[in-house]
Amino acid sequence: MFFVKHRRWEVPDAMCCNVQAESSTPTPFDMTWMAEFVDELSSFDRRMNTAVIDSGILAGVPTNLLAKQGLFIIQFGTHSCN
């Protein structure tokens, strides 16, 4: 689990880096599914960005500070696998 501003999210075991697959036979890669997933993720990202912009919550915050915070999250992550 990880914390972001007093909220707690459970991370499913399947998302953690130390969990082994139940089957020793790998599932074939499904490019169509992956393309649909990426499209949906992109759509979600656009909707969330629009919601943040429309809310005005970041009004007046310099873009360079937002970029710096984003880099911090990427470098140090938001959770770890135990």
C-alpha positions in Angstrom: 0.0 0.0 0.0 1.1 3.6 -0.4 0.0 7.0 0.9 -0.7 10.2 -1.0 -1.9 13.2 1.1 -3.6 11.1 3.8 -5.2 8.7 1.3 -4.4 5.0 1.3 -4.5 2.7 -1.7 -4.1 -1.0 -1.6 -1.8 -2.3 -4.3 -2.9 -5.7 -5.5 -0.2 -8.4 -5.1 -0.1 -8.9 -8.9 1.2 -5.3 -9.3 4.2 -5.9 -6.9 7.5 -6.7 -8.3 8.2 -9.8 -6.1 5.0 -11.8 -7.0 5.5 -14.9 -9.2 2.9 -15.8 -11.8 0.6 -18.7 -10.8 1.3 -20.6 -14.0 4.7 -21.4 -15.4 3.3 -21.1 -18.9 3.5 -17.5 -20.0 0.4 -15.9 -21.5 0.9 -14.8 -25.1 1.2 -11.1 -25.6 -2.0 -9.5 -26.9 -1.1 -6.4 -28.8 -4.8 -5.5 -29.4 -5.5 -5.5 -25.7 -2.4 -3.5 -25.0 -3.4 -0.8 -27.6 -6.9 -0.6 -26.1 -5.5 -0.3 -22.6 -3.0 2.5 -23.6 -5.8 4.3 -25.4 -8.1 4.1 -22.3 -5.2 5.2 -20.1 -4.5 8.2 -22.3 -8.2 9.1 -22.3 -8.3 8.9 -18.5 -5.2 11.0 -18.3 -6.7 13.7 -20.5 -10.0 13.7 -18.5 -8.1 14.0 -15.2 -5.8 16.8 -16.5 -8.9 18.7 -17.7 -10.6 18.2 -14.3 -7.5 19.7 -12.5 -7.2 22.6 -14.9 -11.0 23.4 -14.7 -10.9 23.2 -10.9 -8.2 25.9 -10.8 -6.5 24.1 -7.9 -3.0 24.6 -9.6 -3.7 28.2 -10.7 -0.7 30.3 -10.1 1.7 27.4 -9.5 4.7 27.8 -11.8 5.1 25.0 -14.3 8.7 24.4 -13.3 7.6 23.6 -9.8 5.0 21.1 -11.1 7.7 19.5 -13.3 10.1 19.3 -10.3 7.5 17.6 -8.1 6.6 15.2 -11.0 10.3 14.3 -11.3 10.6 13.7 -7.6 7.7 11.2 -7.7 9.3 9.4 -10.7 12.7 9.2 -9.0 11.5 8.1 -5.6 8.3 6.4 -6.4 5.1 6.2 -4.5 5.3 2.7 -3.0 7.6 -0.2 -2.7 7.0 -3.9 -2.9 7.7 -5.8 0.4 
